C-alpha cells in the first residue's frame, strides 16, 4: 500500500494561501509565486522593524528641532547644552515635552543655554 500525501500538500498550500491573501495578482493564488512573495515579505518585515526605530528617532529629532528653533536656538546647541548641564533625557521624552508641556521644555532650554555659555 502506497502513502498518499495529497492531504499534507493541500494543508501546506491552504496555509500559504491564507498568509498571502490580499497580495496582488498571482502572488496570492499560484503556489510558487505565493511562496516567493511570502519569503520576500518576511525579509522586508525584518528590515522594516529596524527601519521603524530609525524613522521614529528622525521624527523626534525633527520635533525637538522645530521647538528649539521657535525659541531661537538650534537643535545641536540645545543637545550640547543639555549634555553639559548633565541632563540625561532621551529624544522621545524631549519631543513629548515639546508637544505637550512647552513650559517644561522652555525650562530645559534655559538650563541648556546657561550650561553652554559657561
Secondary structure, DSSP 4 states (H G I P E B T S, - for coil): -PPP-HHHHHHHHHHHHHHSTT-SGGGTTSHHHHHHHHHHHHHHHHHHHHHHHHHHHHHHHHHHHHHHHHTT--HHHHHHHHHHHT----HHHHHHHHHH-HHHHHHHHHHHHHHHH-
